[in-house]
Amino acid sequence: MKTSLEDLLAGLPPQEGNGGQPLAASIAAARPAPSLRETQIDRTTANARRVVDDETLLRAEKTAALKAAREKRDLRGEG
């Protein structure tokens, strides 16, 4: 016994927005989206931002370590 698509869909509630008919496959949906080309300036900018962010993180870590050392020194009464 072969089952047709209509037999399989008979138990499903009707779909909204298309008159209750099964949705048709879209060619655009099957096609992969075009990738945006990244230019050399985009790569350079991304690398520069990465370097600046890394340096900012290191500076913040050093500042936190120095602050903790200063607070520890002040609690001991040195200085």
Residue pairs with C-beta under 8 A, 6 or more apart in sequence:
5 22
9 22
14 20
15 21
15 22
15 23
73 79
